[in-house]
């Protein structure tokens, strides 16, 4: 007897702020990667399909996005530290200097 099947894995890649297509609110969206793998005797062997999803944290609406758009959102979600939204530097004292000491 051979036991085979598929199993789905869901990976959260980033959290980005977008205007939701469902509710119209600017809210955080989680960018997720869904991978379905073929398994033999309960051991996942190789991926069968891969898809990318965004889910609104305000209303819960999910949207499928193509891979190239997901790569762009991933680059947007992983902005370098020390920069605020839209690539602008954050204001305030530099790290390590406490003005109240």
Backbone as JSON Lines, residues from 0, in Angstrom:
{"i":0,"aa":"X","n":[0.84,-1.18,0.0],"ca":[0.0,0.0,0.0],"c":[0.89,1.24,0.0]}
{"i":1,"aa":"X","n":[0.61,2.14,-0.92],"ca":[1.35,3.41,-1.02],"c":[0.42,4.53,-0.56]}
{"i":2,"aa":"X","n":[0.92,5.33,0.37],"ca":[0.14,6.45,0.9],"c":[0.73,7.73,0.33]}
{"i":3,"aa":"X","n":[-0.08,8.47,-0.45],"ca":[0.38,9.73,-1.03],"c":[-0.73,10.77,-0.95]}
{"i":4,"aa":"X","n":[-0.35,12.01,-1.15],"ca":[-1.32,13.1,-1.09],"c":[-0.64,14.43,-1.22]}
{"i":5,"aa":"X","n":[-1.34,15.48,-0.82],"ca":[-0.79,16.84,-0.86],"c":[-0.99,17.5,0.5]}
{"i":6,"aa":"X","n":[-0.15,18.47,0.76],"ca":[-0.27,19.25,1.99],"c":[0.05,20.7,1.66]}
{"i":7,"aa":"X","n":[-0.72,21.62,2.23],"ca":[-0.51,23.05,1.99],"c":[0.27,23.7,3.13]}
{"i":8,"aa":"X","n":[1.15,24.59,2.75],"ca":[1.93,25.37,3.71],"c":[1.68,26.84,3.44]}
{"i":9,"aa":"X","n":[1.55,27.63,4.5],"ca":[1.27,29.05,4.39],"c":[2.39,29.82,5.1]}
{"i":10,"aa":"X","n":[3.11,30.65,4.35],"ca":[4.22,31.43,4.9],"c":[3.85,32.91,4.86]}
{"i":11,"aa":"X","n":[4.04,33.62,5.97],"ca":[3.82,35.06,5.99],"c":[5.13,35.74,5.61]}
{"i":12,"aa":"X","n":[5.11,36.54,4.54],"ca":[6.32,37.16,4.03],"c":[6.54,38.57,4.55]}
{"i":13,"aa":"X","n":[5.47,39.37,4.64],"ca":[5.62,40.77,5.05],"c":[4.26,41.33,5.44]}
{"i":14,"aa":"X","n":[4.3,42.48,6.1],"ca":[3.11,43.27,6.41],"c":[3.31,44.61,5.7]}
{"i":15,"aa":"X","n":[2.38,44.95,4.81],"ca":[2.47,46.21,4.06],"c":[1.17,46.99,4.23]}
{"i":16,"aa":"X","n":[1.25,48.3,4.11],"ca":[0.06,49.15,4.2],"c":[-0.44,49.45,2.81]}
{"i":17,"aa":"X","n":[-1.69,49.07,2.55],"ca":[-2.32,49.27,1.25],"c":[-3.75,49.75,1.45]}
{"i":18,"aa":"X","n":[-4.34,50.28,0.4],"ca":[-5.77,50.59,0.42],"c":[-6.5,49.32,-0.01]}
{"i":19,"aa":"X","n":[-7.4,48.85,0.83],"ca":[-8.08,47.58,0.59],"c":[-9.07,47.71,-0.56]}
{"i":20,"aa":"X","n":[-9.1,46.71,-1.42],"ca":[-10.05,46.68,-2.51],"c":[-11.44,46.29,-2.06]}
{"i":21,"aa":"X","n":[-11.56,45.67,-0.87],"ca":[-12.86,45.24,-0.37],"c":[-13.57,46.32,0.42]}
{"i":22,"aa":"X","n":[-12.88,46.89,1.41],"ca":[-13.54,47.86,2.3],"c":[-13.13,49.3,1.98]}
{"i":23,"aa":"X","n":[-12.06,49.52,1.21],"ca":[-11.64,50.87,0.84],"c":[-10.85,51.6,1.9]}
{"i":24,"aa":"X","n":[-10.5,50.93,3.0],"ca":[-9.73,51.57,4.07],"c":[-8.23,51.34,3.87]}
{"i":25,"aa":"X","n":[-7.41,52.36,4.18],"ca":[-5.97,52.11,4.2],"c":[-5.63,51.31,5.46]}
{"i":26,"aa":"X","n":[-5.19,50.09,5.27],"ca":[-4.94,49.2,6.4],"c":[-3.74,48.32,6.12]}
{"i":27,"aa":"X","n":[-3.24,47.67,7.15],"ca":[-2.15,46.73,7.0],"c":[-2.67,45.47,6.29]}
{"i":28,"aa":"X","n":[-1.87,44.96,5.39],"ca":[-2.19,43.72,4.68],"c":[-1.03,42.75,4.9]}
{"i":29,"aa":"X","n":[-1.34,41.51,5.18],"ca":[-0.28,40.52,5.3],"c":[-0.09,39.87,3.94]}
{"i":30,"aa":"X","n":[1.16,39.83,3.49],"ca":[1.52,39.18,2.23],"c":[1.91,37.75,2.57]}
{"i":31,"aa":"X","n":[1.21,36.79,1.97],"ca":[1.42,35.39,2.28],"c":[1.73,34.59,1.02]}
{"i":32,"aa":"X","n":[2.52,33.54,1.21],"ca":[2.87,32.63,0.13],"c":[2.28,31.27,0.48]}
{"i":33,"aa":"X","n":[1.47,30.72,-0.42],"ca":[0.84,29.42,-0.19],"c":[1.5,28.41,-1.12]}
{"i":34,"aa":"X","n":[2.1,27.37,-0.54],"ca":[2.78,26.33,-1.3],"c":[2.09,25.0,-1.04]}
{"i":35,"aa":"X","n":[1.73,24.3,-2.11],"ca":[1.15,22.96,-2.0],"c":[2.22,21.96,-2.42]}
{"i":36,"aa":"X","n":[2.51,21.0,-1.55],"ca":[3.56,20.03,-1.81],"c":[2.99,18.62,-1.9]}
{"i":37,"aa":"X","n":[3.59,17.82,-2.8],"ca":[3.25,16.41,-2.92],"c":[3.94,15.66,-1.79]}
{"i":38,"aa":"X","n":[3.22,14.77,-1.13],"ca":[3.82,14.01,-0.04],"c":[3.64,12.51,-0.28]}
{"i":39,"aa":"X","n":[4.65,11.77,0.11],"ca":[4.64,10.31,0.01],"c":[4.98,9.76,1.38]}
{"i":40,"aa":"X","n":[4.1,8.95,1.92],"ca":[4.23,8.42,3.28],"c":[4.4,9.56,4.29]}
{"i":41,"aa":"X","n":[3.6,10.63,4.12],"ca":[3.54,11.8,5.01],"c":[4.83,12.62,5.02]}
{"i":42,"aa":"X","n":[5.69,12.43,4.01],"ca":[6.92,13.22,3.88],"c":[6.75,14.13,2.67]}
{"i":43,"aa":"X","n":[6.77,15.46,2.86],"ca":[6.64,16.37,1.71],"c":[7.88,16.27,0.82]}
{"i":44,"aa":"X","n":[7.66,16.07,-0.49],"ca":[8.78,15.85,-1.4],"c":[9.08,17.05,-2.29]}
{"i":45,"aa":"X","n":[8.09,17.55,-3.03],"ca":[8.35,18.67,-3.94],"c":[7.09,19.52,-4.08]}
{"i":46,"aa":"X","n":[7.29,20.82,-4.4],"ca":[6.12,21.7,-4.53],"c":[5.37,21.44,-5.83]}
{"i":47,"aa":"X","n":[4.05,21.47,-5.74],"ca":[3.2,21.3,-6.91],"c":[2.74,22.66,-7.41]}
{"i":48,"aa":"X","n":[2.31,23.53,-6.49],"ca":[1.85,24.86,-6.89],"c":[2.24,25.89,-5.84]}
{"i":49,"aa":"X","n":[2.38,27.13,-6.3],"ca":[2.7,28.25,-5.42],"c":[1.82,29.42,-5.81]}
{"i":50,"aa":"X","n":[1.23,30.08,-4.82],"ca":[0.43,31.27,-5.08],"c":[0.7,32.29,-3.97]}
{"i":51,"aa":"X","n":[0.41,33.55,-4.29],"ca":[0.64,34.65,-3.35],"c":[-0.69,35.32,-3.05]}
{"i":52,"aa":"X","n":[-0.9,35.68,-1.78],"ca":[-2.15,36.28,-1.33],"c":[-1.85,37.49,-0.46]}
{"i":53,"aa":"X","n":[-2.77,38.46,-0.48],"ca":[-2.75,39.53,0.51],"c":[-4.06,39.45,1.27]}
{"i":54,"aa":"X","n":[-4.0,39.68,2.59],"ca":[-5.2,39.67,3.41],"c":[-5.25,40.95,4.22]}
{"i":55,"aa":"X","n":[-6.39,41.65,4.12],"ca":[-6.61,42.89,4.85],"c":[-6.82,42.56,6.32]}
{"i":56,"aa":"X","n":[-6.11,43.28,7.19],"ca":[-6.28,43.06,8.63],"c":[-7.5,43.79,9.18]}
{"i":57,"aa":"X","n":[-8.12,44.65,8.37],"ca":[-9.3,45.39,8.81],"c":[-10.58,44.6,8.56]}
{"i":58,"aa":"X","n":[-10.74,44.1,7.34],"ca":[-11.98,43.4,7.0],"c":[-11.79,41.9,6.71]}
{"i":59,"aa":"X","n":[-10.54,41.45,6.51],"ca":[-10.27,40.04,6.29],"c":[-10.35,39.59,4.84]}
{"i":60,"aa":"X","n":[-10.55,40.51,3.9],"ca":[-10.65,40.16,2.49],"c":[-9.3,39.68,1.97]}
{"i":61,"aa":"X","n":[-9.3,38.58,1.21],"ca":[-8.08,38.05,0.6],"c":[-8.12,38.29,-0.9]}
{"i":62,"aa":"X","n":[-6.95,38.63,-1.46],"ca":[-6.81,38.84,-2.89],"c":[-5.58,38.07,-3.36]}
{"i":63,"aa":"X","n":[-5.72,37.37,-4.5],"ca":[-4.56,36.73,-5.12],"c":[-3.77,37.78,-5.86]}
{"i":64,"aa":"X","n":[-2.45,37.7,-5.77],"ca":[-1.59,38.63,-6.5],"c":[-0.58,37.82,-7.31]}
{"i":65,"aa":"X","n":[-0.17,38.33,-8.48],"ca":[0.84,37.62,-9.26],"c":[2.21,37.72,-8.59]}
{"i":66,"aa":"X","n":[3.13,36.84,-9.0],"ca":[4.43,36.74,-8.36],"c":[5.22,38.04,-8.47]}
{"i":67,"aa":"X","n":[5.21,38.69,-9.63],"ca":[5.98,39.93,-9.79],"c":[5.45,41.05,-8.9]}
{"i":68,"aa":"X","n":[4.13,41.12,-8.73],"ca":[3.57,42.12,-7.82],"c":[3.89,41.77,-6.37]}
{"i":69,"aa":"X","n":[3.91,40.48,-6.03],"ca":[4.27,40.06,-4.67],"c":[5.73,40.41,-4.38]}
{"i":70,"aa":"X","n":[6.6,40.26,-5.38],"ca":[8.01,40.64,-5.18],"c":[8.14,42.13,-4.93]}
{"i":71,"aa":"X","n":[7.36,42.95,-5.63],"ca":[7.37,44.4,-5.42],"c":[6.86,44.77,-4.04]}
{"i":72,"aa":"X","n":[5.79,44.1,-3.59],"ca":[5.25,44.36,-2.25],"c":[6.24,43.91,-1.17]}
{"i":73,"aa":"X","n":[6.95,42.82,-1.44],"ca":[7.94,42.33,-0.48],"c":[9.09,43.33,-0.35]}
{"i":74,"aa":"X","n":[9.5,43.92,-1.46],"ca":[10.54,44.95,-1.41],"c":[10.05,46.18,-0.67]}
{"i":75,"aa":"X","n":[8.77,46.52,-0.86],"ca":[8.18,47.67,-0.16],"c":[8.08,47.39,1.33]}
{"i":76,"aa":"X","n":[7.74,46.17,1.72],"ca":[7.57,45.81,3.12],"c":[8.86,45.69,3.88]}
{"i":77,"aa":"X","n":[9.97,45.49,3.18],"ca":[11.26,45.33,3.86],"c":[12.13,46.56,3.64]}
{"i":78,"aa":"X","n":[11.6,47.76,3.96],"ca":[12.37,49.0,3.85],"c":[13.49,48.98,4.89]}
{"i":79,"aa":"X","n":[14.63,49.6,4.6],"ca":[15.73,49.61,5.56],"c":[15.36,50.32,6.85]}
{"i":80,"aa":"X","n":[15.95,49.88,7.96],"ca":[15.68,50.48,9.26],"c":[16.16,51.92,9.26]}
{"i":81,"aa":"X","n":[15.49,52.77,10.02],"ca":[15.88,54.17,10.1],"c":[15.12,55.04,9.11]}
{"i":82,"aa":"X","n":[14.28,54.41,8.29],"ca":[13.47,55.17,7.36],"c":[12.01,54.92,7.65]}
{"i":83,"aa":"X","n":[11.22,55.96,7.58],"ca":[9.8,55.84,7.83],"c":[9.06,55.46,6.56]}
{"i":84,"aa":"X","n":[7.77,55.75,6.55],"ca":[6.95,55.45,5.38],"c":[7.42,56.27,4.19]}
{"i":85,"aa":"X","n":[7.34,55.71,3.03],"ca":[7.69,56.35,1.77],"c":[9.17,56.73,1.71]}
{"i":86,"aa":"X","n":[10.04,56.02,2.45],"ca":[11.47,56.24,2.37],"c":[11.97,57.51,3.02]}
{"i":87,"aa":"X","n":[11.15,58.17,3.82],"ca":[11.57,59.41,4.47],"c":[12.25,59.07,5.79]}
{"i":88,"aa":"X","n":[13.32,59.79,6.13],"ca":[13.98,59.51,7.4],"c":[13.09,59.86,8.58]}
{"i":89,"aa":"X","n":[13.22,59.08,9.65],"ca":[12.43,59.32,10.85],"c":[13.05,60.47,11.63]}
{"i":90,"aa":"X","n":[12.2,61.27,12.26],"ca":[12.7,62.38,13.05],"c":[12.94,61.93,14.48]}
{"i":91,"aa":"X","n":[13.71,62.69,15.22],"ca":[13.98,62.36,16.61],"c":[15.47,62.26,16.85]}
{"i":92,"aa":"X","n":[15.85,62.11,18.11],"ca":[17.27,62.03,18.43],"c":[17.86,60.72,17.93]}
{"i":93,"aa":"X","n":[19.16,60.7,17.64],"ca":[19.79,59.45,17.22],"c":[19.75,58.41,18.34]}
{"i":94,"aa":"X","n":[19.89,57.17,17.95],"ca":[19.84,56.08,18.93],"c":[20.97,56.23,19.95]}
{"i":95,"aa":"X","n":[20.66,55.95,21.18],"ca":[21.68,56.0,22.23],"c":[21.73,57.32,22.98]}
{"i":96,"aa":"X","n":[21.14,58.36,22.46],"ca":[21.14,59.67,23.13],"c":[19.78,59.88,23.78]}
{"i":97,"aa":"X","n":[19.75,59.89,25.08],"ca":[18.51,60.12,25.81],"c":[18.5,61.57,26.25]}
{"i":98,"aa":"X","n":[17.57,62.41,25.75],"ca":[17.57,63.81,26.11],"c":[17.12,64.07,27.56]}
{"i":99,"aa":"X","n":[16.61,63.06,28.24],"ca":[16.1,63.24,29.61],"c":[17.08,62.81,30.68]}
{"i":100,"aa":"X","n":[18.32,62.53,30.32],"ca":[19.31,62.13,31.34],"c":[20.02,63.32,31.89]}
